[in-house]
Amino acid sequence: MPIRSTLVLLFKINDDTESLGGEQCAAMGTCELGGNDLAIKPFIVKPASATRHIFRDRILNGEAYAGVTVVTPDRRILARLIHERGAIGQLSLAFLKGVKRIGLVSVDGEQATSDNPNYPISRQLYLVTHGEPNTEVKRFLDWTRSNEGQSVVRKRFVGLN
């Protein structure tokens, strides 16, 4: 079973905005952020990104993105969220370790956390070898499945059961 990366829809937390449900921004038109009805400025990752494809398929039901700004590299989305009013963005939860004042949109009542296997927006991550792994690689792969390895994985990703 593969490790999963949790993908999130983000927004800047203002003084009077601590949470936001997906239904509030589903149309990506306007949304109440920080007590003001602001036009949403959606920022998305580059076209070749798996994050972008997963969001399109699971949030937009396969529809094309419209009215969005592409930001590269992905991590720069955080700066755009912090500095632009009404900004929302998409990113892997792994980018948010230690980041404050960024809120995560709940989806289907599920909170985006690295230990929530029920959160519906994630992608599988695989460790792949070319042919049979050598001794060192096999030892590493075995370690990733061990309790110690999974404790490291769970710091940023959804680990194995």
Contacts in CASP RR format, 6 or more apart in sequence:
PFRMAT RR
TARGET T0000
AUTHOR 0000-0000-0000
METHOD contacts of the structure
MODEL  1
MPIRSTLVLLFKINDDTESLGGEQCAAMGTCELGGNDLAIKPFIVKPASA
TRHIFRDRILNGEAYAGVTVVTPDRRILARLIHERGAIGQLSLAFLKGVK
RIGLVSVDGEQATSDNPNYPISRQLYLVTHGEPNTEVKRFLDWTRSNEGQ
SVVRKRFVGLN
1 160 0 8 1.000
1 161 0 8 1.000
2 124 0 8 1.000
2 125 0 8 1.000
2 126 0 8 1.000
3 124 0 8 1.000
3 125 0 8 1.000
3 126 0 8 1.000
3 144 0 8 1.000
3 153 0 8 1.000
3 157 0 8 1.000
3 158 0 8 1.000
3 159 0 8 1.000
3 160 0 8 1.000
4 117 0 8 1.000
4 122 0 8 1.000
4 123 0 8 1.000
4 124 0 8 1.000
4 125 0 8 1.000
4 157 0 8 1.000
4 158 0 8 1.000
4 159 0 8 1.000
5 92 0 8 1.000
5 93 0 8 1.000
5 94 0 8 1.000
5 122 0 8 1.000
5 123 0 8 1.000
5 124 0 8 1.000
5 125 0 8 1.000
5 157 0 8 1.000
5 158 0 8 1.000
6 92 0 8 1.000
6 93 0 8 1.000
6 94 0 8 1.000
6 112 0 8 1.000
6 113 0 8 1.000
6 114 0 8 1.000
6 116 0 8 1.000
6 119 0 8 1.000
6 121 0 8 1.000
6 122 0 8 1.000
6 157 0 8 1.000
6 158 0 8 1.000
7 51 0 8 1.000
7 54 0 8 1.000
7 55 0 8 1.000
7 90 0 8 1.000
7 91 0 8 1.000
7 92 0 8 1.000
7 93 0 8 1.000
7 121 0 8 1.000
7 122 0 8 1.000
7 123 0 8 1.000
8 90 0 8 1.000
8 91 0 8 1.000
8 92 0 8 1.000
8 93 0 8 1.000
8 96 0 8 1.000
8 104 0 8 1.000
8 105 0 8 1.000
8 112 0 8 1.000
8 121 0 8 1.000
9 22 0 8 1.000
9 25 0 8 1.000
9 55 0 8 1.000
9 59 0 8 1.000
9 88 0 8 1.000
9 89 0 8 1.000
9 90 0 8 1.000
9 104 0 8 1.000
9 105 0 8 1.000
9 107 0 8 1.000
9 121 0 8 1.000
10 77 0 8 1.000
10 78 0 8 1.000
10 81 0 8 1.000
10 88 0 8 1.000
10 89 0 8 1.000
10 90 0 8 1.000
10 91 0 8 1.000
10 96 0 8 1.000
10 102 0 8 1.000
10 103 0 8 1.000
10 104 0 8 1.000
10 105 0 8 1.000
11 17 0 8 1.000
11 20 0 8 1.000
11 25 0 8 1.000
11 33 0 8 1.000
11 81 0 8 1.000
11 86 0 8 1.000
11 87 0 8 1.000
11 88 0 8 1.000
11 89 0 8 1.000
11 102 0 8 1.000
11 103 0 8 1.000
11 105 0 8 1.000
12 33 0 8 1.000
12 81 0 8 1.000
12 82 0 8 1.000
12 86 0 8 1.000
12 87 0 8 1.000
12 101 0 8 1.000
12 102 0 8 1.000
12 103 0 8 1.000
13 101 0 8 1.000
13 102 0 8 1.000
13 103 0 8 1.000
14 33 0 8 1.000
14 34 0 8 1.000
14 35 0 8 1.000
15 34 0 8 1.000
16 34 0 8 1.000
16 35 0 8 1.000
17 32 0 8 1.000
17 33 0 8 1.000
17 34 0 8 1.000
17 35 0 8 1.000
18 103 0 8 1.000
19 103 0 8 1.000
19 106 0 8 1.000
20 31 0 8 1.000
20 33 0 8 1.000
20 103 0 8 1.000
20 105 0 8 1.000
20 106 0 8 1.000
21 105 0 8 1.000
21 106 0 8 1.000
21 109 0 8 1.000
22 105 0 8 1.000
22 106 0 8 1.000
22 107 0 8 1.000
24 31 0 8 1.000
24 32 0 8 1.000
25 31 0 8 1.000
25 40 0 8 1.000
25 88 0 8 1.000
25 105 0 8 1.000
28 40 0 8 1.000
28 42 0 8 1.000
28 88 0 8 1.000
29 39 0 8 1.000
29 40 0 8 1.000
30 37 0 8 1.000
30 38 0 8 1.000
30 39 0 8 1.000
30 40 0 8 1.000
31 37 0 8 1.000
31 38 0 8 1.000
31 40 0 8 1.000
31 86 0 8 1.000
31 88 0 8 1.000
32 38 0 8 1.000
33 85 0 8 1.000
33 86 0 8 1.000
36 85 0 8 1.000
38 85 0 8 1.000
38 86 0 8 1.000
39 86 0 8 1.000
40 86 0 8 1.000
40 87 0 8 1.000
40 88 0 8 1.000
41 69 0 8 1.000
41 80 0 8 1.000
41 84 0 8 1.000
41 86 0 8 1.000
41 87 0 8 1.000
41 88 0 8 1.000
42 65 0 8 1.000
42 67 0 8 1.000
42 68 0 8 1.000
42 69 0 8 1.000
42 87 0 8 1.000
42 88 0 8 1.000
42 89 0 8 1.000
43 68 0 8 1.000
43 69 0 8 1.000
43 70 0 8 1.000
43 71 0 8 1.000
43 77 0 8 1.000
43 80 0 8 1.000
43 81 0 8 1.000
43 87 0 8 1.000
43 88 0 8 1.000
43 89 0 8 1.000
43 90 0 8 1.000
44 52 0 8 1.000
44 55 0 8 1.000
44 65 0 8 1.000
44 68 0 8 1.000
44 69 0 8 1.000
44 70 0 8 1.000
44 71 0 8 1.000
44 77 0 8 1.000
44 89 0 8 1.000
44 90 0 8 1.000
45 51 0 8 1.000
45 52 0 8 1.000
45 70 0 8 1.000
45 71 0 8 1.000
45 72 0 8 1.000
45 74 0 8 1.000
45 77 0 8 1.000
45 90 0 8 1.000
45 91 0 8 1.000
46 52 0 8 1.000
46 70 0 8 1.000
46 72 0 8 1.000
46 74 0 8 1.000
47 70 0 8 1.000
49 74 0 8 1.000
50 123 0 8 1.000
51 74 0 8 1.000
51 90 0 8 1.000
51 91 0 8 1.000
51 92 0 8 1.000
51 123 0 8 1.000
52 65 0 8 1.000
52 90 0 8 1.000
54 121 0 8 1.000
54 122 0 8 1.000
54 123 0 8 1.000
55 90 0 8 1.000
55 121 0 8 1.000
56 62 0 8 1.000
56 63 0 8 1.000
56 64 0 8 1.000
56 65 0 8 1.000
58 120 0 8 1.000
58 121 0 8 1.000
59 107 0 8 1.000
59 121 0 8 1.000
69 80 0 8 1.000
71 77 0 8 1.000
71 80 0 8 1.000
74 91 0 8 1.000
74 92 0 8 1.000
74 95 0 8 1.000
75 91 0 8 1.000
75 95 0 8 1.000
77 89 0 8 1.000
77 90 0 8 1.000
77 91 0 8 1.000
78 91 0 8 1.000
78 95 0 8 1.000
78 96 0 8 1.000
78 99 0 8 1.000
78 102 0 8 1.000
80 87 0 8 1.000
80 89 0 8 1.000
81 87 0 8 1.000
81 88 0 8 1.000
81 89 0 8 1.000
81 102 0 8 1.000
82 101 0 8 1.000
82 102 0 8 1.000
88 105 0 8 1.000
93 104 0 8 1.000
93 112 0 8 1.000
93 113 0 8 1.000
93 114 0 8 1.000
93 156 0 8 1.000
93 157 0 8 1.000
94 114 0 8 1.000
94 156 0 8 1.000
94 157 0 8 1.000
96 102 0 8 1.000
96 104 0 8 1.000
97 155 0 8 1.000
97 156 0 8 1.000
104 111 0 8 1.000
104 112 0 8 1.000
105 112 0 8 1.000
106 112 0 8 1.000
107 119 0 8 1.000
107 120 0 8 1.000
107 121 0 8 1.000
108 120 0 8 1.000
110 116 0 8 1.000
110 118 0 8 1.000
110 119 0 8 1.000
110 120 0 8 1.000
111 119 0 8 1.000
112 119 0 8 1.000
112 121 0 8 1.000
113 119 0 8 1.000
114 154 0 8 1.000
114 155 0 8 1.000
114 156 0 8 1.000
114 157 0 8 1.000
114 158 0 8 1.000
115 154 0 8 1.000
115 158 0 8 1.000
116 158 0 8 1.000
117 158 0 8 1.000
117 161 0 8 1.000
119 158 0 8 1.000
122 158 0 8 1.000
125 157 0 8 1.000
127 141 0 8 1.000
127 144 0 8 1.000
129 137 0 8 1.000
129 141 0 8 1.000
133 141 0 8 1.000
143 149 0 8 1.000
144 150 0 8 1.000
144 153 0 8 1.000
145 160 0 8 1.000
150 159 0 8 1.000
150 160 0 8 1.000
153 159 0 8 1.000
153 160 0 8 1.000
END
